Amino acid sequence: MSTAAASADNTPGAADRPSRPIGVFDSGVGGLSVLKALREALPHERFVYYADTAHAPYGERGDAYVLARSQAVARELVEGHGAKALVVACNTATAAAIHVLRATWPDLPIVGLEPALKPAVAATRTGCIGVLATRGTLASRKFQALHAALAGQARFVLQPCDGLAAAIERLDTPEIVAASARWTVAIGRFGSEPGQIDTLVLGCTHYPLVSPQIAALVGPQVTLIDSGEAVARQTERVLRAAGLLRPPQQADDCVRLHASGSTATLRYAARHWLGTAVV
Ligand code: DGL
């Protein structure tokens, strides 16, 4: 796929860009955790959500695969749905593709995700932070640079969670509990004593959807941190700076969902987690 610069303004009626939807995508249902925060922070905006369910999960595939899928999905949102901005609601896709997406659409606000290491440094009291994320995210250069920049400020224990996003994608509760237990046991001891992990970063957008199960495993002294609210605030900032906020009006309490594979699980998950009408 070409990575040449393309205009984000190439559809008729560019003057009404503020009223266009914000495109949000993930490999599957995980980005709904980000969409929830976006809808709370930006109640007047319209959203179109794309789940690449036919190709999920991304986290255990190579960078080239995730990059190609991210390009295809972003193109669908920008050119097919006229998105005025993109939120890459996936840590894995952000690490593999955001630089290429920004080069492709230089005029389009594009917000990505990274595991919330900085907020975790601010929150920890023991100085020990666990990070749950996909294999792809933890292996990425982007994450390694973030980790290296903060390594002097806390001890980070990094844990790839193979199979957890896939179990969440299938809404398979026994498998979700089994995978969460496996990876939280593997990461080490949790608690508020010196040397114990007191802060756990949910570095994949799927994981906040099962935070009650994860919280039950690690105990009440542990603070779980995800990136949803920070990304929603950043999206608000970049839309404001670009003059693209939709003027206040009656909220369009309906989310448009699209998927490359079956939408049945996605619709169920959206009703369950967003508590709203979906189209
Ligand atoms: N939800 C995505 C992330 O934040 C990807 C999960 C997956 O597809 O493996 O990393």
Boltz pocket constraint, residues with backbone or C-beta under 6 A from the ligand:
constraints:
  - pocket:
      binder: B
      contacts: [[A, 26], [A, 27], [A, 28], [A, 30], [A, 31], [A, 56], [A, 57], [A, 58], [A, 59], [A, 60], [A, 89], [A, 90], [A, 91], [A, 92], [A, 93], [A, 134], [A, 137], [A, 165], [A, 166], [A, 203], [A, 204], [A, 205], [A, 206]]
      max_distance: 6.0
